[in-house]
């Protein structure tokens, strides 16, 4: 047995969700991503003396919305605190956050890995502001600071140490990204820093229930990096344990180039931050009416849409997963399916043509050019046998994209795509096909009946997809037997 097989990882996450608000957490500065460095700033976000913060109501609404979706308890009375530490991209020298009274407590999120569902418990969610960004690779002599991100509103989702593998972490982060997008509180783009996670990881022998010293891997902004960092750190800690050495409680950095973690500093405890109540912000009292108003708007949730696609629309788990991945596409599918008797045909169209088209052209669902009524006509043409499925997908759909104002029936006519079951036309094609393949005809008559598919393919190719399959198959069998 390899030494690694004797151990399991124990992982908890701190997930930072950057909110899609127009302004920053405690001032009116622009909170959008990008812009020239240090242009989305003001005296307040720069921490100038005498400036005062004020609450961003949207941040509070987003926190309650996420908490309700995750079945958290909502704290009716909230306080903000100061978390004191020095870093060059933290202009005030402290971060406004929540310590003892987070806005949401408890909760859970189900994850699925290899068809196994597991409940991940949420410890709490708190509101805070982001720091700026230090840039170390643009100048050989200096680190550069961009404070555009300083003060952007965050929600930090802190989990219980319920993860046992990088695969489970991956599933949780994907589920969380999907959820915040469904709730429309964040775009969840890890590559832009809209979602980041800190991984707290320790190890123990399988079967044990103790919690050993943990290390925190900071600011992982890609699931690929998260998997690599967790796998490396697990092996590092196992090797220390196997050699009789202790795992030191540290804050680690992960280098994607080397694939290794390295110490940043000894892990801080809460007292190191000298938390104390934020004196410039009054306590927030959340009313039952406020919570209920948000509760009524927390829909649809991704797992409910997924279940509905399976139960009401009879889709497979795989198809339901693809369609429910993004809320606008899921809602579009439901409209299309509700207007169509063939739920599977509608799903195939969304999965195989509409989603790829949107992704390739970087378009939102709202920008899709073809109306639902024309898509219904597209499906109807296939069902009625007027155009083959392959020709509809390969030629008619692109023509509809190019001419979204034209009816599919008109395009089919103008492109000459209508299937025909004309006996004379089909017999002529079949006769020519058999004439060109005498050896295969002979083999078929000697018992190689599997060649029927070859002949069908040749006839369909010669007809450019216009031969009606059922009638063609019937005539082909008849002529091969003669």
N, C-alpha and C positions, 0 to 999 in steps of 0.2 A: 504493500500500500504506500502510495506517495504521501509525504507528510501533509500536503495540502488537503488530502481527502479526510483527514482527521478533524479538520477545523471548519467552522462556518463564519461568515462575515455577519456583523450586526451593524446595520446602517440606519441612520436617521437623516432626514433632509431639512434644510432651510431653503425654501424656494422663494426667490424674490420676483414678484410680478410687478412690472412697471405699467402703470395705468395709462389709458388713452384719454387723459383729460387735456383740455386746451391749455390750462395754466398749471403752474407748479403747486406743490403741496401747501405752501404757506405764503405765497405771494402771487401776483398776476403775471409773472414772466412766462413767456412762451415755453411750453413743455414738449413741443414736437421734436422728433428725432432729426439730427443733422443740423445744417446751418453752419456758417463760418464759425470757427472757434471763438468762444467767449462773446457771443452776440446775443444769446438768450439769457441775459443776466441783468440785474439791477442792484441797487444798494442793499436790498433785503437779501437776495440770494447770495450776494457777496459778503454778507455778514458785517456790514458797516455798523459802527456804534450808533445806538439810538434808534435803530430800525426795529419794527415789531412784526411778528408773524400773525397771520389770520387763517382760519380754517378753510380748506377747500371742501365744500359740501359734497362735490362729486366723489371725492376720495372716500368719504364716509358712506355714501350710497353704495359704492362699488364694494366696500368691505362687507357691508351687511348683505348685499346680493350674493357675494361669493360664500359667505358664512351660511346663509340659508340653503344654497345649493349643496353644500357639504354637510348639512344637518348639524351645524354648530349651534351652541347656545349663544345668544347675543347679549353682551353686557349692556345693561341699560345706562350705566354711568361710566364714562370713560375719561381717563386722564392722559395727558402727554407727559413725557419725561425727557430729560437731557441725558444723552449717552456721551460722555466726555472722552475724547481721544484725539491725538494729533496725527494728521496726515496732510500732505501738501494740497490734496484736492478736496479737503473738507474746510472750506473757508472760515466757518464760524468757530472751528475748534471743537465743535460738538455736533451731534446729530439729534434732531427732534424725532422721538420714537415713542413706543409704549413699552413699559416694563411690567409692572405688577397688575395692570388693569387692561389687558388686550381687548380689542373689540369683539372677538369671537373666541369661544373656548370649546374644546372637544370637536366632534365631527368625524367623518370618515369618507374615504373614496375607494371604490372597488376598482381593482386592476385585473387584467386577464393576461396570463402568459401561458402559451402552449395549451390553450383550452382549459386552464385552471384559473378560477377566480379567487382572489384574495382580498381581504379588507385591510386597508392601510388606515390606521387611526391618526387623526389630526390632533395635535396637542393644543395649538391655538393659532390664531391669525392676528397680527397686529399691523397698525398703520405706521409709516415712517416716511422719511425723505431720503432720496438717493444722494450719494456723493458725486463729485466731479470725476474726471477721467485723467489719469496720469499716462503720458505717452513716452515710452523710453527708446523707441527705435527710429525716430525721425532726425535726431541730432546726435552726433558722436560725443559731444561734451556735456549736453544738458538733457534733463527730463523736461518735457513740456506739459503744461496743464491746460485742459479745456473744461471750463466750468458750466458749459451749456446743460449738462446733466444734473448739476448740483441743485437739489431741491425738487427734482421730479418726484411725483408721488409714487410710493411703493406700498404693496401689501406683502408682508413676509408670512408665508405659510410654513409652520414648524410641525413636522410629523413626529410621531413616536418612532422608536428604533425598531420598526417592523420589517424592514427590508433584509433579505438574505442573499441577494445577488444583484449584479449590475443589470441583469435582464428585468428584474422587478423595478429597479430605479427608472430604467428606460420606459417601462410601461406606465409608471406613475407620471413621469414628466410629460409623456405624450397625452395621457388622459387629462392632466391639468391644463396643458396648452389648449386642447380641444374645448375644455370647459370654459376657460376665460374668453375664448373666442365666441362661444355660444352666448355667453352672458354679455358680450360686447363691452368688456371692461379693459381688455388689453389685446394687442395683436399677437402676443405670444411669440414674437420672432426672436429666437435665441441668438441668431447671427447679428442682430442689432442690439442685443443686450436687454430686450424687453422681458426676457425670462432668463434667470440665472439660478444656479443652485450651489449651495455649500453642502458637501457630503461629510457627515460625521461617521467615521468607520472604526470599528474595533473588531477583534476576533475572539472566539472562544471554541473550545472543543465541542464537537457535536454531542448533544445530550445535556450540556450544561445550561444553566439559566442565569448565571452571573453576568454582570456587565463589567468589562475590563476597561483599562485606559483607552481613550479614543483619540484619533487625530482628525482634524477638520481640514478638508481640501477646499480651498476658497474659489469662488467666482468661476465655476465651470459653465461655459456658455455654448456648449454643444453636447448632444447626447453621445456622439462618438467619443469625445474627450472624456465624458463622464464614465463610460464603460471602460476605457483604457485606464483612467486614473484609479477606479475602484479595483480593477483586476491587478494592477501593479501594487497598490497599497496592501491588498489582501496578502499577496505573496511576500511582500516585504515584512509584514508583521508576523506571518507564520514563520519565516526564516529566523527572525529575532527570537521568537518563542522557542523554536526547536534548538537554538543555540544557547538557551538559558539566559537570554538578555531581556530587559524590560522594554516595553513600548512606552516612549515618553509622550505625554499629552502635549501635542504641538499643533500649530497652524501651518498647513503645508500649501505649497504652490505646485501646480502640475504643469510640466513643460510638454506640449504636444509633439515637439520635435524629437526629444529623447524618449518620450513615453514614460518619464519618471517623475516622482514627487520629490520635493526638497523642502526643508524647513524654512519658514518665513520668520517665525518667532514662537516662543513658548505660548501655549494656549492660554488666553485670558480667562479669568473668572469674572463674574458679574461685578464684584467689588472693585475690580481694576478699572471699570468704566465710570465709577463714582456717579451712578444714577441718582438723580433727584428730580422732583416734579418741575416741569417746565413752568416758570413763573409768569410767562407772557401769554399763556393760553388758558382760558377758563375751562373747567370740566364740561364735557359734552353729555347732555341728557338725551337719550334716545327714547322716544315715546312708542307705545304699542301701535299707534296709528301709523307712525313712520315705518315700523317693521312690517306691518300688514300690507301697506301700500306697495312696498318693495316685494313682498312675498307673492303678491298677485301678478307681478311682472316677471318673476323668475320662471320663465318657460319659453320655449321648450328646452328641456335638458337633454344632452346627447344620448344618455342611456335609455331615456324614455322614447326618444325618436327611434333608436336602434331596435328596441323591443316592438314598437309599433310597426316598423317595416317588416319584421318577421311575422307578427301575429295577424295584422290586418292585410298586409300586401303579399304575404306568403313568400317572402324572399329568403334566400339562404343566409346563414350567418355571415358568410364572406361578402355577399353582395350588400347586405345591410350595413356591414362595417365600412365598406367603401363609400356608400352613399351618405351615411350619417357622419362621415368624417368632418364635413364642413356644413354649418347650418344653412347658408343660402342654397347650397346644392340639394340638401335634404328637403327643404321646403319647396324648392322647384320640382323635385321629383314627386312629392306628394300632390302637388297641383296637377302635374301631368298624369299621374296614375289615377287620380280621382276622376279625371275626364276620359280615362281610357279603360277598356275592359281587360286589356292584356298587361298586367302588372310587370311580368317578366320582360316583355318587349320594351316597355318603358324603362326598366332598369338597365337592360342591355344598351339602350341608346344613351342613357346618362353616363354609364360607366365607360363604354367603349368609344364614344364620339364626343359627347359634350364636355366631360371632365378633361380629357386630353387636349381638346381645342382651347379651353380656358387656360390650362397650364402652359401650353406652348406659346400662347399669345399674351400671357400675364394679364388676363382679364378677370374681372369679378363676374359673378353670376348675373348681376344686374346689367352687365354690358353684352350679354349673349344676344346675338342679333335675330334669332329665329323665334317667332311667337309659338306659344303652346298649341294654338289651333293648327299651325302649319306642321308642327311635329306630330300631331295626331293624324293629319292627312298622310304624312310620311309613313307612319306605322300601318295605316289603313291600306296603303298601296301594296305593302308587303303581304299583309294578311289576305287581301283579295286576290293575290297572285298576279297582280298587274306588273310587278317588278320583283326581281329576285332579291333576296336578302343581301347577297354579296354585292350586287350592282347598286343597290340602294345605298349601302354603306360606303362603297368605293367611289361612286360617281354622283349619285343624286345628292347625298348630304353635302359634299363640297360645293356643288352647284347652288344649293340652298344658302350656304354661307356667303357665296359670292353675290347671290341675288335674293336677299331676304324678303324683298317685297313681292316676289313672284310666287304663285301657288305651285306646290310640288307637282300637281297634275299637269300643269302647263310645262314645267321643266322636263318632266318625263317624256312628254310628246315631242318637245323641241329637240331633245337629245337622242331620241329614238331608242328609249330604254324599255318600252313596254314589252312584256313577255307575250309570246304567242303560242297558242296550242293548235295552230293550223296544221292539219295532218300532212298536206302536201309539202309544206315548207320543212317540217320536221323530218319527214321520210327522206327528203332530198339530202339534208345534212347527215342523217344516219347512214344513208347509202354511201355517201362520199367518205365518211369516216371508216366504214368497214372495208371499203375498196382500198384505202391507204394502209390498212393494217391486216393483211391477209394471214400472216403468221399467228397474230393474236386471236383472230377469229377462229382459226383452226384449233388453237390451244383451248379456247373457250368451249368449243364443241367437244373437245376431248375431256372436258370435266373441270377446267380451271375457271369456275364461276366467279371467282373474285375479280376477274378482269372486267366485270360489268362496270365497276367504278371507273376504271380507266376509260372505257368507251363513253360513259356519261360525261366525264371531264372533257374529253376531246370534242364531243358534240356541243357542250356548253361553251367551250372556248371558240369553236367555229361560229356559234350563233351570237357571240359577244354578249352572252348572258340573257339573250332574249327568248331562248327555248324554255317553255314551261316544263319544270322538272317532272311532275307526275306523268303527264302525257308522253314526254320524251322517254322516260323510263319504261313505260308500257310498250311503246312502239319499238324501242331498242330490243327488249327481250323477245318480242315477236319476230323481229327481222333476224335476230341471231339464231333463233330456233329453226328458221327455214333453210 
